[in-house]
């Protein structure tokens, strides 16, 4: 398992009964997590003394119940030198997936060790955790997401991390269409990151279904890799899609074309109660 265990501003106190209890900085949040199928709460007092609790609705979606009236609408947490703006959203999320820190470290390590200019393409880039990490390591980044609001949030994270002067392009676009245009333009990247959703629609209603669209996208992305490619990273939170599936996709696309090395596994975060909470899967390819 790829384990994100270097956090200081974030920690999972407990997970049980389809929920998790987390500190985001100094604020304790209680959120749904369907992976926590076991029922074994360790600190009942903390479960009942949270700053905010997200309740699912039987009609879909849900809402936050706020107990601490001093909790701000938005606050910052840090990972190493990176600074992220987080806030409780209407979809239970906070704008950051802390388990991805283990991949941020992997990306930044490769970029730093390359000792040459590196261009990175971040697809389905969300609020820019990987973008911020790559920029901090010295790379030039193209950040692509279909949501204008999310791209604005990513830009704020870059600025909060003191990286506004770095070379970064923010693109609001359908990822598949953007990739095909980049191929036609002849643009190349040394590293590619993607975090595709299970299902979604682009800005103009473009349909995305990961089972049908992932392989063609990865195949197209191999055409965007430079003559001296550094890495490709695929993340997924899709239930039923295994790490082996991602490994197979990379095997018949990137490995077949460039060689290199590859690894694929679950990603997770330690729970203070002693277990590890699985948080999706990742497949990593690197030329070295």
QUIJO-V321458 format. One record per run of one state. SS is the DSSP state (~ for helix, > for strand, _ for the rest). FROM is the first residue (numbers start at 1). TO is the last residue. If there is no record, write none. Layout:
BEGIN
SS|FROM|TO  SS|FROM|TO
END
This chain:
BEGIN
_|1|1  >|2|3  _|4|9  >|10|16  _|17|18  >|19|24  _|25|26  >|27|32  _|33|43  ~|44|47  _|48|51  >|52|56  _|57|61  >|62|66  _|67|74  >|75|79  _|80|81  >|82|86  _|87|97  ~|98|114  _|115|118  >|119|123  _|124|128  ~|129|136  _|137|139  >|140|145  _|146|147  ~|148|160  _|161|167  >|168|172  _|173|174  ~|175|185  _|186|188  >|189|189  _|190|190  >|191|194  _|195|198  >|199|201  _|202|206  >|207|209  ~|210|222  _|223|224  >|225|225  _|226|230  >|231|236  _|237|242  ~|243|258  _|259|260  >|261|271  _|272|275  >|276|286  _|287|288
END
